[in-house]
Amino acid sequence: MKNKIEKYLTEVQSFEANSLEQLEAFRIKFLSKKGLVPLLFADFKLVAPEDRKEMGQLINSLKTAVQEKIITLKQLLENQTDKQASGLDLSLPATGSPGTRHPLSIVRNEIIDIFSRIGFTVSEGPEIEDDFHNFTALNFPPNHPARDMQDTFFIEKDPDIALRTHTSSVQVRVMESSEAPIRTISPGRVFRNEAISARAHCIFHQVEGLYIDTDVSFADLKHTLFYFAKEMFGETTKTRFRPSYFPFTEPSAEMDISCNICGGKGCNICKYTGWVEILGCGMVDPNVLEACRIDSKKFTGFAFGMGIERIAMLKYQINDLRLFFENDLRFLRQFVSAE
Ligand code: DAH
């Protein structure tokens, strides 16, 4: 009898059903009035008294195994028929994402992608900064009018703590905390006390770039940014550099690209000049290197900074900066990203 029960148990454990009918046949075989389990109970009378305890337990565990098997397989089969009936398999991975990325995120990711292909890492710094990282280390002398160029939101006075006015502050943090050579970009949010209009906002986004090594030259700067412009705006894009002034770079320049709207012929976006400005750049001033404990006799470097909104406006021909911050779904749904 013991052998028989054990044989039945293995049969129950390995049983699979493809349909509810097969499952019902299984139930009848084991549990119906004349099924195998009741038959075992009938034979139980003949078992010797000393074996009764063990046999009783064995028959009961067979009964439970059959009942549990029936419950599990029933659930499984009913789920399958539900799915077939609705034509949906809810366990499949979703196709496409339910939303879209914000255009500023799409452009930021594209900038990161372009620079990471030529070995730039991504670094971040705090949005609340002290005077040293936002100004002093970047060669803004105390009380220098250049500090007024960037209308600062102060949080505390003496010592000055403010919302960072540019991502150049991250340059300082990276130089302080790592050894040259350095090749990094720092995307992030910046803040300036400006009246909100189609062309200005008090919160916007920048990407800072920094490259420090031995023998870095202005030619490296030009070629890196030329590569960026072509990757971002297309192979035929031209660049030009105009002399400019930033306290933290010497020499400093602003880079224009040939207008991507009219191809350089002249339109209202480029104000009929054929060129649009996209970023500021220059060779890192030796004072900045020294303030960040980098040997300016051994190392040189270039830096650049661009506004993400500006790049996005040119890329998507958006003429009002405020659209980026209103989260109007009719605007946001127009942007599709690969991921
Ligand atoms: N920080 C500057 C700004 O906010 C942009 C900039 C210009 C960054 C020149 C740089 C640079 O690194 O070299 O207007």
Residues whose N, C-alpha, C, O or C-beta is under 5 A from the ligand:
A	BS01	DAH	T165 H166 S168 G209 F246 T249 G280 C281 G282 A303 F304 G305
